Amino acid sequence: MKRGVSLALLLVFVIVSVAGTGWPVLAAAPQGEKAVSDAKVNINTASKAELMKLDGIGPAVAEKIIEYRKANGPFKRPEDIRKIQGIGKGLWEKNRGMITVE
């Protein structure tokens, strides 16, 4: 039992020590949720993979966004994403802080 406790304390010490040094510290996203970064997604230039970083946007809806902007030109306002079939008020509200147009 002592060895298990010692190893656990060593691990905690290493994590705390490394966190302030600029060394990368890995953290797992909660299960069932996407990892979210602070970077906004420009819906006028984002790739399919970048669009899929938005909460609730899967491959089919990401393709619809790309097809829409090819056919209609760039989005003028972030809320214009609601013109895409499959993006309603709920998805817009979840993602409004993450969407930008430039």
Sequence and secondary structure as in RCSB ss.txt:
>XXXX:A:sequence
MKRGVSLALLLVFVIVSVAGTGWPVLAAAPQGEKAVSDAKVNINTASKAELMKLDGIGPAVAEKIIEYRKANGPF
KRPEDIRKIQGIGKGLWEKNRGMITVE
>XXXX:A:secstr
 HHHHHHHHHHHHHHHHHHTTT        TTS    S  EETTT  HHHHTTSTT  HHHHHHHHHHHHHH S 
SSGGGGGGSTT  HHHHHHHGGGEE  
